[in-house]
């Protein structure tokens, strides 16, 4: 008895079942996505580095200025010993090197006096500061180490200005006794890449 070969039938199935009759021309390329809106150099640097824009940090690249609205005790975080709701170095303000910085400081803590000074970044801070001299001239509020003469609770304000003249990693620290050691500090970086904003 003669066996019939199934090979020609199988070949026909493979040819037509796998689309052998279709054109070998490549599929048309998908339409390109619309171009994103043009960002400023500062926004682009911030996006690339992870810093984000926040409403309490304003940067004017043309004038080379930064304005920071820094609020002590704005939330209940860390028993109100915080800056804009951040404590224990969990956020970092970033400004470009060489920019003039103005800090409008407000103390919303209803009970405690607070202050700030731009100091070297450290793993920990002392309970009592013998000296709170800032790394940049003028980068400290009045009577920064006093429990009774720093910026008053319940809405006391003070504005200071300084130039962020050297790139590096610093911190905004409250040198009122016992405040920094219990976490009242956040990072303050001066960037030589033009970056600005907040990293958290």
C-alpha positions, 0 to 999 in steps of 0.5 A, a space after each residue: 500500500 502506498 503512503 501519501 505524503 503530507 509534506 506539500 499540504 503542510 508547506 501550503 499551511 505554513 506559507 498561508 498561515 504565517 502571512 506568506 502572501 502579504 507584502 514584505 514592505 515595512 509597516 509605516 512608522 507611527 506618527 511622532 509624539 507632539 513636542 513638549 512645551 519648552 522649559 527654561 534652563 532652570 526647569 530642565 536642570 531641576 527635572 534632570 536632577 530631581 529638584 522640583 519647583 515649589 511655590 515657596 522658592 522663587 528663582 529669577 535667572 535673569 536677575 540671578 536671585 532666589 527668594 525663599 519663604 521659609 516658615 518655622 512651625 507650619 505644620 505639626 511635624 516634629 512637634 512644630 520644630 520644622 521648616 515648611 513641614 520638613 525636618 531631620 534633613 528630609 528635604 533640601 533647598 537648592 539654589 544656583 551658585 552666585 545667586 543673591 538669596 533673600 529669605 523671608 522667615 516667619 515663625 508660625 509655632 504658637 509657643 516656641 521661638 525659632 531661627 535659622 542659620 546656613 551652616 555646614 551640613 553635619 550628621 548631627 548637631 549639638 543641643 547648644 550652639 556656642 556659635 551659629 556663624 553662618 557659612 555665608 555672610 548675613 545668612 542668619 536671623 537675629 539672636 539665632 541661639 536665644 530661646 527668648 530673643 530669636 524670631 517670636 512665636 505666633 507669626 514673628 517675621 524677619 527677612 535676611 539676604 546673602 549671596 550663595 557664593 560657594 557651591 556645596 552641601 549646607 543646611 538651614 539649621 535652627 540653633 535655638 537650644 535643643 531644636 537642631 539636635 531634635 531634627 529642626 534642620 533641612 538641607 541647603 545645597 548651592 549648585 554649580 549646575 544651575 539647578 534650583 528648587 526642592 529635593 525631598 
